[in-house]
Amino acid sequence: MGITVAEELGFALAADARRMQRALEEWQGGHIALDQPMLRLHRLDALRVALARATLGGCDLLLMEQPDAALSDAEAASIMQMIRAWTKRHAAITLITSHRPVESSR
């Protein structure tokens, strides 16, 4: 079955379940169970877990290569909106590479 969501998030740093759940909620992943196997997640939910893991310890810079790969147009728009909102909330810098035309945000 592979690793669980909690194990994936735990790689970031020793975080308790409450902190992991808050990190998921920040990426609209509050519905994702911590004991759920990563291999059973939909691509968008797996990306939410990856973003939660990347930002769990706090960061000022987020680098992403094709975060919208393998997503539908609607899902890609949704994740890009979440990334812009996170960047604004945390006054962070985000650098994204993508094959899709992406609207830049300032």
N, C-alpha and C positions, 0 to 999 in steps of 0.2 A: 504493500500500500504506500510505502514511502513515508515521508515525514508529515507531521501535522502542522497546522497553521501556527500553533503555539511554539513548536520547535523551530519553525522558520523565523518567527519573530524573536525568539530567544537567542538566535545567532547574533542579533544586533548588540545586545548587552543583556545582562541579567535583569530582566524586567518581570514584574509580577503580572498576574492575569488582568488586574484592573488597568494597569498601564498599557498592556497590549490591546485591550478592548478599546481604550480611549484612542490609541493610535489608529486602529481600524475605523473607528467612528469618524475620525477626522477626514478619512478618505471615503466616506459613505459606505463603509463596510461593516457596520454594526450588526448586520444580519449573519455575518460569517462566524461560525462556531470555532472556538480555539482548538477543539479536538478533531476538527474535520481534516481529513487527509488533503494535502495540497494537490495531489493528482486528480482529485475529484472536483476541483474548483473550475468554474467557467473562466475563460481567459480574462475577462474584465475583473472578476473577483481575485484571481491570482495576481493581477497587476495592482489591485488595491492592497493586497498583502505585501507585495514588493515595495510599494510606496510607503506603507506604514513602517516596514522594516528600515527603509532608508532614512526615515525622518524620526524614528522612535527616540533616538538619543539627542535630537536637536541638531539642526544644521543651518548654515547660512547660504549654502550653495548646493543645488540639486542638478546633477548632470544625468541626462537620460538619452539613450539611443533608441529611437523608434518606439516610444511607449504606446503608440497607436497601431502598431503592427498587429495583424490578424484580428482587428476589431472592425465591426461594421461602422459605417459613417456616423450613425447616431451614437454608438459607444465611444468612438474616437472623439466626437464633439463633447461628450459628457466628461471624459477623462481630461481633456484639455481645459475644460471649464474648472474642474476640480484643481488642476495644477495651477491655473492662474489665481484661483481663490486662495490656495495655500500660500503661494508666493507673496500675495498681497498681505495676508494675515500675519505672516512671519517676517515681512520686509526682507525677503530672501532674493537671491539671484537664481534663476533657472535657465539652463541651457539645454535645448532639445534639438536632436537631429531627427528628421523625418523625410520620407519620400512623398508624403502628402503635402499639398499646399497648406501652410499653417499661417493663420493670422497672428501677426506679432502683437504683443501687448506691452505697454510701457508702464 
